[in-house]
């Protein structure tokens, strides 16, 4: 689903998002989790669809596990690109 905005932590401009746990999802719902693909901060969708930074300690274990794996992937890609 298309979306436009900025990461509240680093200002990275995004233009889309993808649901990794539900391929049939039409879009994010309030309380859904995400992650910035630039800085790796955990994010949560608010009631108006805005992304809000959320501390790792506040994430449920399954969401934290997915974010940790995604962060590892991002670090590996950055190393390979340099």
N, C-alpha and C positions, 0 to 999 in steps of 0.2 A: 504494500500500500504506500502511496506517496505521502510525504510529509515534509515540511520545511521548518527549520529552526536552528538553534545553536545549543551546543553543550553548555550547561550552566557552569561547569568547572573550567573548561579551557577555551570556550568560544568557537570550537570547531563547528562549521556550518554543515548540516546534514540535509539531505533531500529525500531520504527514504528510510524505511525500517523493515525488518524481516522478523517474523515469528519463527523461532527455531523449534518450538515445542508443539506447534499446531499448524500444519501446512494449510489448513482450510480457513485459518483466521482471516477475518475481513479487516482487521485493524486492531490497534491496542485498546485495551479497556483500562479505566482507572485502576491503579494498583498493580498493573503489569510491570515487569522489570525489563531493563535494557542496559546497554553499556555503550559508552562512547568509543568509537573505533579509532580515535586518535590518542586520547589520554588514558582510556581504560577504566574510568570512574563508573561505578554502578549508578544507575538511574532508575527512577520510578515514574510512570505516567500518572499525572495528577488528574483531577476531575475535569479539567478543561483541555486535556490532551497535552499539557506542557510537561516537559521532562524536569524532574527535580533530583538533585544529587542525594544519594542515600548511602549511609555508611555500611560497609560490608557486614558489620555485626548485626544489622537490622534485617539482613536478607535471610530467607529460609534456606536450609541446607541445599536443596536441589538447585535453586537459583544461583546461590553462591558457587556451587560446583561448576555450573555452566559458565559463569563469568570468569572463574579462575582458569578454566580451559581456554576460553577465548583470549584472555590476557597472555597466556603462554604462546598461543598462536601468533598474536600480534608482535610479541617480543622476538620470536623466531623469524618472522617475516622481516622485521626491521634489520636484524642482524644479517640476513641473507641479501637484503637490498644494498647494504653498505659494502 
